[in-house]
Amino acid sequence: MRGLLKYIKPYGFYMLLTLCLKFTAALMDLLIPSLLAKIIDDIVPRQDIQMIFVWGGVMLLCAVVSITTNVTANRMAEVSAGGMTRAVRHDLFSRITYLNAGQLDDFTIPSVVSRLTSDTYNVNRMLSRMQRIGVRGPILLIGGIVITMTMDPKLTLVLVASLPVILLIVVLITGKSVKIYERQQNMLDDMVRVIRENITGVRVIRALSKTEYERKRFDQVNESLAETERRAGSVSAASNPATTLVLNLGLTLVILVGAFLVQSGESGPGTIIAFLSYFTIILNAMLGITRIFIMCSKGLASARRITQVLEAPENMRILAGEEPDHGQGDCHVEFRNVSFSYLHRRDNLSNISFALKKGEVLGIIGPTGSGKSTIVNLLLRFYDADEGKILIEGRDIRTIPLSELRKRFGVVFQNDYLMAESIEKNIDYFRGLSGKEIEKAAVLARAQEFIKGKKGEMGADVAVRGNNLSGGQKQRIMIARALAAKPEILILDDASSALDYRTDALFRKALRENFEDTTIVMIAQRISSLKGADHILVMEEGKCIGYGTHRELLEGCGQYRQIYELQMGSMDGKEQRGSR
């Protein structure tokens, strides 16, 4: 909760005004039973009808003021709580956007989604209810006790004796419910994860007839969440009947003691009726306070989860600048003995080294899980290497501001996405590129061929995730997006896997002719896509098992030669002569 205080401060005066209105409404509510006691004990015995109407009018005025101020304060509480929640959501979304990949892996995407939605909703309810009942309840409770003490101390002592028992009940229930609500939110994360997996993989699920299996998997996580909610509800629900039982026992004692006092002439009927009204007010105030504690249990658990994200350390720090280190002359991109592990148990990359001059092409090939995409993640500084250095123009990438670093890149990821916007906006991606630049990028990516067949051409709509396009069409739009800003370094992570051989060959030809000064890192499974690269890196289990040109690898790397023969058949004479 401490981390959320800065969001409360801007609304301090507004909340203070809300509390003043609530205070006024509570005073009016406390005044009404006293006026009723005066009418019954003092005015009715004198049979003064005029004064009965006068004091009755005062009671009516108090009721009107109470209702008006309560309604106004409640509306103001919703406005301030909504404003604070909006600010929390904004900063939370902004912080999530700038979390590095390692932190996002730790939190997990489903957890981040639930923190941004259900957790902020719980905080909103807590902030609203605390303003609506958090002030009114204690005022009615304390004010009711003070007034009843002045009316009849003996009866008040009967009432006060029950309060420590109620306080103990509230503390025990709140302490237990906070832990359960935290578990509930964690289980909600699991439920969101399963739902996201099912929505993303719905075609695969249907194609493999696994609908029933996925339904059972969802039922399991749903039942676990429901069971936790039932436990949390059972614990929270125990507070109302327990406190009501204690207070009603006290009310029974009050009636018994009051009957003896009236019979002995020590108290009047009006006082007893007023006392019962105050007792009801105190009862409702206590029930309201217990509800606040329950709401705070949820809200505090959610606030703690939100604060974990907001206060996540900025561990992708920009190191102090240093003199460029041109270890291998005019290198543009260089990896020096780079090792990395996602979980810090075993290396996902081990001692990777290579150097590229400006305009050179590096091809990376290897089986699934060999570390190809990890090299790209490190080059873009989504993660920091555990050992070694990554240099661009002799500068350690850890000394380059992230905004400056990533402006150098054009990237097509293995699992990229398209927005529900026009083709033109998907290529531009809000960078303010000119129509000519977008058009040229589409031509180079071989996307213009199918775009012209679309109604509206560049203005044609793309469905969510590009679901109205084929795999090859989506890849060509994403390639055009990467090429449009004329990047200094182009990364193609299996970007041509859905392209036919002819389109792939034409695309690579366009790259050679139009991006001579662009350094290219190309990950592919086809040797035909990589054989023209200046350098080829062969990966296996996070290690480099071959590095060189296509011909050098055919001669010196058995795994590369085996992949070539599997894909291309036996080497023709030209290849055989080259390998010799």
C-alpha positions as CSV (number, residue, x, y, z in Angstrom):
1,M,0.0,0.0,0.0
2,R,2.9,2.3,0.7
3,G,3.8,2.3,-3.0
4,L,0.4,3.6,-3.9
5,L,0.5,6.6,-1.6
6,K,1.8,8.9,-4.3
7,Y,-1.4,8.2,-6.3
8,I,-3.5,9.3,-3.3
9,K,-1.7,12.7,-2.7
10,P,-3.0,14.5,-5.8
11,Y,-6.6,13.8,-4.6
12,G,-5.8,14.7,-1.0
13,F,-8.0,17.9,-0.9
14,Y,-10.8,16.2,-2.8
15,M,-10.8,13.2,-0.4
16,L,-10.7,15.6,2.6
17,L,-13.8,17.3,1.3
18,T,-15.4,13.8,0.8
19,L,-14.5,12.9,4.4
20,C,-16.0,16.2,5.7
21,L,-19.3,15.5,3.9
22,K,-19.3,11.9,5.4
23,F,-18.5,13.4,8.8
24,T,-21.5,15.8,8.4
25,A,-23.8,12.9,7.3
26,A,-22.7,10.8,10.3
27,L,-23.4,13.6,12.7
28,M,-26.9,14.0,11.3
29,D,-27.5,10.3,11.7
30,L,-26.3,10.4,15.3
31,L,-28.5,13.4,16.1
32,I,-31.8,11.9,15.0
33,P,-32.2,9.3,17.8
34,S,-31.4,12.0,20.4
35,L,-34.1,14.2,19.0
36,L,-36.6,11.3,19.0
37,A,-35.7,10.7,22.7
38,K,-36.4,14.4,23.5
39,I,-39.8,14.3,21.8
40,I,-40.9,11.1,23.6
41,D,-39.6,12.0,27.1
42,D,-40.0,15.8,27.2
43,I,-42.5,17.0,24.6
44,V,-45.1,14.2,24.4
45,P,-45.8,14.2,28.1
46,R,-46.7,18.0,27.8
47,Q,-48.9,17.2,24.8
48,D,-47.4,20.2,23.0
49,I,-48.3,19.4,19.3
50,Q,-46.6,22.5,17.9
51,M,-43.3,21.6,19.4
52,I,-43.7,18.0,18.2
53,F,-44.0,19.3,14.6
54,V,-41.1,21.7,15.2
55,W,-38.7,19.0,16.5
56,G,-40.1,16.5,13.9
57,G,-39.2,19.1,11.2
58,V,-35.7,19.3,12.7
59,M,-35.4,15.5,12.4
60,L,-36.6,15.6,8.8
61,L,-34.1,18.3,8.0
62,C,-31.3,16.2,9.6
63,A,-32.4,13.2,7.5
64,V,-32.4,15.3,4.2
65,V,-28.9,16.7,5.0
66,S,-27.7,13.2,5.8
67,I,-29.0,11.7,2.5
68,T,-27.8,14.7,0.4
69,T,-24.3,14.7,1.8
70,N,-24.0,10.9,1.7
71,V,-25.0,10.7,-2.0
72,T,-22.6,13.6,-2.9
73,A,-19.8,12.1,-0.9
74,N,-20.3,8.7,-2.5
75,R,-20.2,10.2,-6.0
76,M,-17.0,12.1,-5.1
77,A,-15.5,8.9,-3.6
78,E,-16.1,7.1,-6.9
79,V,-14.6,9.9,-8.9
80,S,-11.4,10.1,-6.8
81,A,-11.0,6.3,-6.7
82,G,-11.5,6.1,-10.4
83,G,-8.9,8.8,-11.0
84,M,-6.4,7.1,-8.7
85,T,-7.0,3.7,-10.4
86,R,-6.6,5.3,-13.8
87,A,-3.2,6.7,-12.8
88,V,-2.2,3.3,-11.3
89,R,-3.2,1.5,-14.5
90,H,-1.3,4.0,-16.6
91,D,1.9,3.7,-14.7
92,L,1.5,-0.1,-14.4
93,F,1.1,-0.5,-18.1
94,S,4.0,1.9,-18.7
95,R,6.2,-0.1,-16.3
96,I,5.2,-3.4,-17.9
97,T,6.1,-2.0,-21.3
98,Y,9.7,-1.3,-20.1
99,L,10.2,-4.5,-18.2
100,N,13.1,-6.4,-19.6
101,A,12.5,-9.8,-21.0
102,G,13.9,-11.6,-17.9
103,Q,11.6,-9.7,-15.6
104,L,8.6,-10.4,-17.9
105,D,9.6,-14.1,-17.7
106,D,9.6,-14.0,-13.9
107,F,6.2,-12.3,-13.6
108,T,4.8,-14.2,-16.6
109,I,2.4,-12.6,-19.1
110,P,-0.8,-14.1,-17.6
111,S,0.2,-12.6,-14.2
112,V,0.9,-9.2,-15.7
113,V,-2.6,-9.3,-17.4
114,S,-4.4,-10.1,-14.1
115,R,-2.4,-7.5,-12.2
116,L,-3.4,-4.9,-14.8
117,T,-7.1,-5.9,-14.7
118,S,-8.5,-7.7,-11.6
119,D,-5.8,-6.4,-9.2
120,T,-6.4,-2.8,-10.2
121,Y,-10.1,-3.4,-9.9
122,N,-9.7,-4.7,-6.3
123,V,-7.6,-1.6,-5.4
124,N,-10.3,0.6,-6.9
125,R,-13.0,-1.0,-4.8
126,M,-10.8,-0.7,-1.7
127,L,-10.2,3.0,-2.3
128,S,-13.8,3.7,-3.0
129,R,-15.2,1.7,0.0
130,M,-12.6,3.2,2.4
131,Q,-13.9,6.7,1.6
132,R,-17.6,5.7,1.7
133,I,-17.6,3.5,4.8
134,G,-14.1,3.8,6.2
135,V,-14.8,7.2,7.7
136,R,-18.6,6.9,8.3
137,G,-18.3,3.6,10.1
138,P,-15.8,4.7,12.8
139,I,-17.6,8.0,13.4
140,L,-20.9,6.3,13.9
141,L,-19.3,3.7,16.1
142,I,-17.4,6.1,18.3
143,G,-20.1,8.8,18.2
144,G,-22.8,6.3,19.1
145,I,-20.8,5.1,22.1
146,V,-20.1,8.6,23.3
147,I,-23.7,9.7,23.0
148,T,-25.0,6.6,24.7
149,M,-22.5,7.0,27.5
150,T,-23.9,10.5,28.2
151,M,-27.5,9.1,28.1
152,D,-27.0,6.0,30.3
153,P,-23.5,4.8,31.3
154,K,-24.8,1.5,32.7
155,L,-26.4,0.5,29.4
156,T,-23.3,1.7,27.4
157,L,-21.0,-0.6,29.5
158,V,-23.1,-3.6,28.4
159,L,-22.5,-2.5,24.8
160,V,-18.8,-1.7,25.1
161,A,-18.1,-5.1,26.7
162,S,-18.9,-6.8,23.3
163,L,-16.5,-4.6,21.2
164,P,-13.2,-6.4,22.2
165,V,-14.7,-9.7,21.1
166,I,-15.8,-8.2,17.8
167,L,-12.3,-6.7,17.3
168,L,-10.7,-10.0,17.9
169,I,-13.0,-11.7,15.3
170,V,-12.2,-9.0,12.7
171,V,-8.4,-9.2,13.3
172,L,-8.3,-13.1,13.0
173,I,-10.5,-13.2,9.9
174,T,-8.6,-10.4,8.2
175,G,-5.2,-11.9,8.9
176,K,-6.3,-15.2,7.4
177,S,-8.2,-13.8,4.4
178,V,-5.3,-11.7,3.1
179,K,-3.2,-14.9,2.5
180,I,-6.1,-16.7,0.8
181,Y,-6.8,-13.7,-1.5
182,E,-3.1,-13.7,-2.5
183,R,-3.4,-17.4,-3.4
184,Q,-6.6,-16.6,-5.3
185,Q,-4.9,-14.0,-7.4
186,N,-2.1,-16.3,-8.2
187,M,-4.6,-19.0,-9.3
188,L,-6.3,-16.4,-11.4
189,D,-2.9,-15.9,-13.2
190,D,-3.0,-19.7,-14.0
191,M,-6.5,-19.4,-15.3
192,V,-5.6,-16.5,-17.6
193,R,-2.6,-18.5,-18.9
194,V,-4.7,-21.5,-19.8
195,I,-7.3,-19.2,-21.5
196,R,-4.6,-17.4,-23.5
197,E,-3.1,-20.7,-24.6
198,N,-6.5,-22.0,-25.7
199,I,-7.3,-18.9,-27.7
200,T,-3.9,-18.7,-29.3
201,G,-3.8,-22.4,-30.2
202,V,-7.5,-22.9,-31.0
203,R,-6.7,-24.2,-34.6
204,V,-4.2,-26.7,-33.4
205,I,-6.5,-27.9,-30.6
206,R,-9.3,-28.5,-33.1
207,A,-7.1,-30.0,-35.7
208,L,-5.8,-32.6,-33.2
209,S,-9.2,-33.2,-31.7
210,K,-8.0,-32.1,-28.2
211,T,-11.0,-29.9,-27.4
212,E,-12.2,-32.3,-24.7
213,Y,-8.7,-32.5,-23.2
214,E,-8.4,-28.7,-23.1
215,R,-11.9,-28.4,-21.5
216,K,-10.8,-30.8,-18.7
217,R,-7.5,-28.8,-18.3
218,F,-9.6,-25.6,-18.0
219,D,-12.0,-27.3,-15.6
220,Q,-9.1,-28.2,-13.3
221,V,-7.7,-24.7,-13.0
222,N,-11.2,-23.3,-12.8
223,E,-12.2,-25.7,-10.0
224,S,-9.0,-24.8,-8.1
225,L,-9.8,-21.1,-8.4
226,A,-13.4,-21.7,-7.4
227,E,-12.3,-23.7,-4.4
228,T,-10.0,-21.0,-3.3
229,E,-12.7,-18.4,-3.8
230,R,-15.1,-20.6,-1.7
231,R,-12.5,-20.8,1.1
232,A,-11.9,-17.0,1.0
233,G,-15.7,-16.4,0.9
234,S,-16.2,-18.8,3.8
235,V,-13.6,-17.1,5.9
236,S,-14.9,-13.6,5.1
237,A,-18.6,-14.6,5.5
238,A,-17.9,-15.8,9.0
239,S,-17.3,-12.2,10.1
240,N,-20.9,-11.0,9.6
241,P,-22.7,-13.7,11.5
242,A,-20.1,-13.8,14.3
243,T,-20.2,-10.0,14.9
244,T,-24.0,-9.9,14.5
245,L,-24.3,-12.7,17.1
246,V,-22.1,-10.9,19.6
247,L,-23.9,-7.6,19.1
248,N,-27.3,-9.1,19.3
249,L,-26.4,-10.8,22.5
250,G,-25.4,-7.4,23.7
251,L,-28.6,-5.9,22.5
252,T,-30.6,-8.5,24.4
253,L,-28.7,-7.6,27.6
254,V,-29.4,-3.9,26.9
255,I,-33.1,-4.6,26.6
256,L,-33.1,-6.6,29.9
257,V,-31.1,-4.0,31.8
258,G,-33.1,-1.2,30.2
259,A,-36.4,-2.8,31.3
260,F,-35.2,-2.9,35.0
261,L,-34.0,0.7,34.7
262,V,-37.4,1.9,33.3
263,Q,-39.3,0.0,36.0
264,S,-37.2,1.5,38.7
265,G,-37.6,5.0,37.2
266,E,-33.9,5.5,36.5
267,S,-34.5,5.9,32.8
268,G,-37.3,6.8,30.4
269,P,-38.9,5.0,27.5
270,G,-37.6,7.6,25.0
271,T,-34.0,7.0,26.3
272,I,-34.4,3.2,25.8
273,I,-35.8,3.6,22.3
274,A,-33.0,6.1,21.4
275,F,-30.5,3.7,22.9
276,L,-31.9,0.8,20.8
277,S,-31.6,3.1,17.7
278,Y,-28.0,3.9,18.6
279,F,-27.3,0.3,19.2
280,T,-28.6,-0.5,15.6
281,I,-26.4,2.3,14.3
282,I,-23.4,0.9,16.1
283,L,-24.3,-2.6,14.8
284,N,-24.4,-1.4,11.2
285,A,-21.2,0.6,11.7
286,M,-19.5,-2.5,13.0
287,L,-20.7,-4.6,10.1
288,G,-19.6,-1.9,7.7
289,I,-16.1,-1.8,9.3
290,T,-15.9,-5.6,9.0
291,R,-16.8,-5.3,5.3
292,I,-14.1,-2.7,5.0
293,F,-11.5,-5.1,6.5
294,I,-12.6,-7.8,4.1
295,M,-12.3,-5.4,1.1
296,C,-9.0,-4.2,2.4
297,S,-7.8,-7.8,2.6
298,K,-8.4,-8.1,-1.2
299,G,-7.2,-4.6,-1.9
300,L,-3.9,-5.0,0.1
301,A,-3.2,-8.4,-1.5
302,S,-3.7,-6.8,-5.0
303,A,-1.8,-3.6,-4.0
304,R,1.2,-5.8,-3.0
305,R,1.2,-7.5,-6.4
306,I,0.9,-4.2,-8.3
307,T,3.7,-2.7,-6.2
308,Q,6.0,-5.6,-7.1
309,V,5.7,-4.6,-10.7
310,L,5.9,-0.8,-10.2
311,E,9.0,-1.2,-7.9
312,A,10.7,-3.8,-10.0
313,P,14.4,-2.7,-10.3
314,E,15.7,-1.2,-13.5
315,N,18.3,-3.8,-14.0
316,M,18.9,-3.0,-17.7
317,R,21.1,0.0,-16.7
318,I,23.1,2.0,-19.1
319,L,26.7,1.7,-18.2
320,A,29.1,4.6,-18.2
321,G,30.4,5.4,-21.7
322,E,33.8,4.1,-22.7
323,E,36.2,4.5,-25.6
324,P,35.1,2.3,-28.6
325,D,37.0,-1.0,-28.7
326,H,37.9,-1.8,-32.3
327,G,39.3,-5.2,-31.5
328,Q,39.0,-6.5,-35.0
329,G,39.4,-3.4,-37.1
330,D,36.3,-1.9,-38.7
331,C,33.8,-4.4,-37.2
332,H,30.2,-3.4,-37.2
333,V,28.7,-6.1,-35.0
334,E,30.9,-8.3,-32.8
335,F,30.2,-11.1,-30.2
336,R,33.2,-11.8,-27.9
337,N,33.1,-15.0,-25.9
338,V,29.4,-14.5,-25.1
339,S,27.7,-17.0,-22.7
340,F,24.2,-16.7,-21.4
341,S,21.6,-18.7,-19.4
342,Y,17.9,-18.0,-19.0
343,L,17.6,-19.8,-15.7
344,H,21.2,-19.5,-14.6
345,R,21.5,-23.3,-14.3
346,R,23.0,-24.4,-17.6
347,D,24.2,-22.2,-20.4
348,N,21.8,-21.6,-23.3
349,L,24.8,-20.1,-25.1
350,S,28.4,-21.0,-24.5
351,N,31.4,-18.9,-25.7
352,I,29.9,-17.5,-28.9
353,S,32.2,-15.3,-30.9
354,F,31.9,-13.7,-34.4
355,A,32.6,-10.4,-36.1
356,L,30.7,-8.7,-39.0
357,K,31.8,-5.8,-41.0
358,K,29.3,-3.2,-42.2
359,G,27.2,-4.6,-45.0
360,E,28.1,-8.3,-44.3
361,V,25.5,-11.1,-43.9
362,L,25.6,-13.6,-41.1
363,G,23.5,-16.7,-41.5
364,I,22.7,-18.8,-38.5
365,I,21.4,-22.4,-38.8
366,G,20.9,-25.2,-36.3
367,P,18.2,-27.5,-34.8
368,T,15.4,-26.2,-32.7
369,G,16.5,-25.0,-29.2
370,S,20.1,-24.6,-30.3
371,G,20.3,-20.9,-29.3
372,K,19.7,-19.1,-32.6
373,S,17.0,-16.8,-31.4
374,T,18.9,-16.3,-28.1
375,I,21.7,-14.6,-30.1
376,V,19.1,-12.1,-31.5
377,N,17.7,-11.5,-28.0
378,L,21.1,-10.6,-26.7
379,L,22.0,-8.4,-29.7
380,L,18.8,-6.4,-29.2
381,R,19.5,-6.4,-25.4
382,F,16.3,-8.0,-24.4
383,Y,18.6,-9.9,-22.0
384,D,22.2,-9.1,-20.8
385,A,24.9,-11.6,-21.5
386,D,26.3,-13.4,-18.4
387,E,29.8,-13.4,-19.7
388,G,31.6,-11.7,-22.6
389,K,30.8,-8.6,-24.6
390,I,28.5,-7.6,-27.5
391,L,29.8,-4.6,-29.5
392,I,28.3,-2.4,-32.2
393,E,30.9,-0.2,-33.9
394,G,33.2,-0.9,-31.0
395,R,30.8,0.2,-28.3
396,D,29.5,-2.2,-25.7
397,I,25.8,-2.3,-26.2
398,R,25.3,-1.9,-22.5
399,T,26.7,1.7,-22.8
400,I,24.2,2.6,-25.6
401,P,20.7,4.0,-24.5
402,L,18.1,1.5,-25.4
403,S,16.1,3.9,-27.6
404,E,19.3,4.7,-29.6
405,L,20.3,1.1,-29.7
406,R,17.0,-0.3,-31.1
407,K,16.6,2.5,-33.7
408,R,19.5,0.9,-35.5
409,F,17.5,-2.3,-36.0
410,G,14.9,-3.6,-38.4
411,V,13.5,-6.9,-37.1
412,V,11.3,-9.7,-38.2
413,F,10.8,-12.1,-35.4
414,Q,9.9,-15.8,-35.7
415,N,6.5,-15.2,-34.0
416,D,5.6,-11.7,-34.9
417,Y,2.2,-10.0,-35.0
418,L,0.0,-7.8,-37.1
419,M,-2.4,-5.2,-35.9
420,A,-6.1,-4.9,-36.8
421,E,-5.3,-1.9,-39.0
422,S,-4.7,-1.3,-42.7
423,I,-1.7,-2.8,-44.5
424,E,-0.1,0.6,-44.8
425,K,-0.3,1.3,-41.1
426,N,1.1,-2.2,-40.3
427,I,4.1,-1.4,-42.4
428,D,4.5,2.1,-41.1
429,Y,3.9,1.1,-37.5
430,F,3.3,4.7,-36.4
431,R,6.8,5.8,-37.5
432,G,5.5,8.6,-39.8
433,L,7.1,7.1,-42.9
434,S,6.2,8.5,-46.3
435,G,4.0,6.7,-48.8
436,K,7.0,6.2,-51.1
437,E,9.0,4.6,-48.4
438,I,6.2,2.2,-47.5
439,E,5.5,1.4,-51.2
440,K,9.2,0.7,-51.8
441,A,9.5,-1.6,-48.8
442,A,6.4,-3.5,-50.0
443,V,8.0,-4.0,-53.4
444,L,11.3,-5.2,-51.9
445,A,9.5,-7.6,-49.6
446,R,7.6,-9.0,-52.6
447,A,4.3,-8.0,-50.9
448,Q,3.1,-5.7,-53.6
449,E,2.1,-8.7,-55.7
450,F,-0.8,-9.7,-53.4
451,I,-1.5,-6.1,-52.1
452,K,-2.6,-5.0,-55.5
453,G,-5.2,-7.8,-55.5
454,K,-6.7,-6.5,-52.3
455,K,-9.7,-4.1,-52.3
456,G,-8.3,-0.8,-51.3
457,E,-4.7,-2.1,-51.8
458,M,-2.6,-0.4,-49.1
459,G,-5.7,0.7,-47.3
460,A,-7.1,-2.8,-47.1
461,D,-7.9,-3.9,-43.6
462,V,-5.9,-6.6,-41.8
463,A,-7.8,-8.7,-39.3
464,V,-6.6,-9.3,-35.7
465,R,-3.2,-11.1,-35.8
466,G,-3.5,-11.1,-39.6
467,N,-6.1,-13.9,-39.6
468,N,-7.4,-12.9,-43.1
469,L,-4.0,-13.4,-44.6
470,S,-1.9,-16.5,-45.5
471,G,1.3,-17.2,-43.7
472,G,3.4,-16.0,-46.6
473,Q,1.4,-12.8,-46.9
474,K,1.8,-12.0,-43.2
475,Q,5.6,-12.6,-43.4
476,R,6.0,-10.3,-46.4
477,I,4.1,-7.5,-44.6
478,M,6.4,-8.0,-41.6
479,I,9.5,-8.0,-43.8
480,A,8.3,-4.8,-45.4
481,R,7.8,-3.3,-41.9
482,A,11.4,-4.1,-41.1
483,L,12.8,-2.7,-44.4
484,A,10.7,0.4,-44.5
485,A,12.9,2.6,-42.2
486,K,16.2,1.5,-43.9
487,P,17.7,-0.1,-40.8
488,E,21.4,-0.1,-40.1
489,I,21.2,-3.7,-38.9
490,L,18.5,-6.1,-40.2
491,I,17.5,-9.2,-38.2
492,L,15.5,-11.9,-39.9
493,D,14.6,-14.6,-37.5
494,D,13.2,-17.4,-39.7
495,A,11.4,-14.6,-41.6
496,S,11.1,-16.6,-44.9
497,S,9.9,-19.9,-43.6
498,A,6.4,-19.4,-45.2
499,L,7.8,-18.1,-48.5
500,D,8.1,-20.3,-51.5
501,Y,11.6,-20.8,-53.0
502,R,11.1,-18.3,-55.8
503,T,9.8,-15.5,-53.6
504,D,12.6,-16.2,-51.1
505,A,15.2,-16.0,-53.8
506,L,13.8,-12.7,-55.2
507,F,13.7,-11.3,-51.7
508,R,17.3,-12.1,-51.1
509,K,18.3,-10.6,-54.4
510,A,16.4,-7.4,-53.5
511,L,18.4,-7.3,-50.2
512,R,21.7,-7.6,-52.0
513,E,20.9,-4.9,-54.5
514,N,19.3,-2.4,-52.1
515,F,20.8,-2.9,-48.7
516,E,24.5,-3.1,-49.4
517,D,25.4,-1.1,-46.3
518,T,23.0,-2.9,-44.0
519,T,24.5,-5.6,-41.8
520,I,22.2,-8.6,-41.8
521,V,21.7,-11.4,-39.3
522,M,19.6,-14.1,-40.9
523,I,18.3,-17.2,-39.0
524,A,16.9,-19.8,-41.3
525,Q,16.3,-23.6,-41.6
526,R,16.9,-23.6,-45.4
527,I,20.5,-23.8,-46.5
528,S,19.3,-22.3,-49.8
529,S,18.5,-19.1,-47.9
530,L,21.9,-18.9,-46.2
531,K,24.4,-20.2,-48.7
532,G,25.2,-16.8,-50.1
533,A,25.9,-15.3,-46.7
534,D,29.4,-13.9,-46.0
535,H,29.5,-16.0,-42.8
536,I,27.5,-18.9,-41.5
537,L,27.2,-19.9,-37.9
538,V,26.2,-23.5,-37.2
539,M,24.7,-23.9,-33.7
540,E,24.0,-27.0,-31.6
541,E,23.0,-27.0,-27.9
542,G,24.0,-23.4,-27.5
543,K,27.5,-24.0,-28.9
544,C,29.2,-23.0,-32.2
545,I,30.1,-26.2,-34.0
546,G,30.9,-24.5,-37.3
547,Y,31.7,-21.0,-38.6
548,G,32.7,-19.9,-42.1
549,T,31.4,-19.6,-45.6
550,H,29.1,-22.2,-47.3
551,R,32.0,-23.9,-49.0
552,E,34.2,-23.9,-45.9
553,L,31.4,-25.5,-43.9
554,L,30.7,-28.2,-46.5
555,E,34.3,-29.2,-46.2
556,G,34.9,-28.8,-42.5
557,C,31.6,-29.2,-40.7
558,G,30.0,-32.6,-40.8
559,Q,26.6,-31.5,-39.4
560,Y,26.3,-28.7,-41.9
561,R,27.2,-31.0,-44.8
562,Q,24.6,-33.5,-43.5
563,I,21.9,-30.8,-43.4
564,Y,22.8,-29.7,-46.9
565,E,22.6,-33.3,-48.3
566,L,19.2,-33.8,-46.6
567,Q,17.8,-30.6,-48.1
568,M,19.5,-30.4,-51.4
569,G,20.3,-34.0,-52.2
570,S,23.8,-35.2,-53.2
571,M,26.2,-32.4,-54.0
572,D,26.5,-31.6,-57.7
573,G,29.9,-31.4,-59.3
574,K,30.3,-27.7,-58.7
575,E,29.7,-28.1,-55.0
576,Q,32.0,-31.1,-54.8
577,R,34.8,-29.1,-56.5
578,G,34.2,-26.2,-54.2
579,S,34.4,-28.4,-51.1
580,R,37.7,-29.8,-52.3
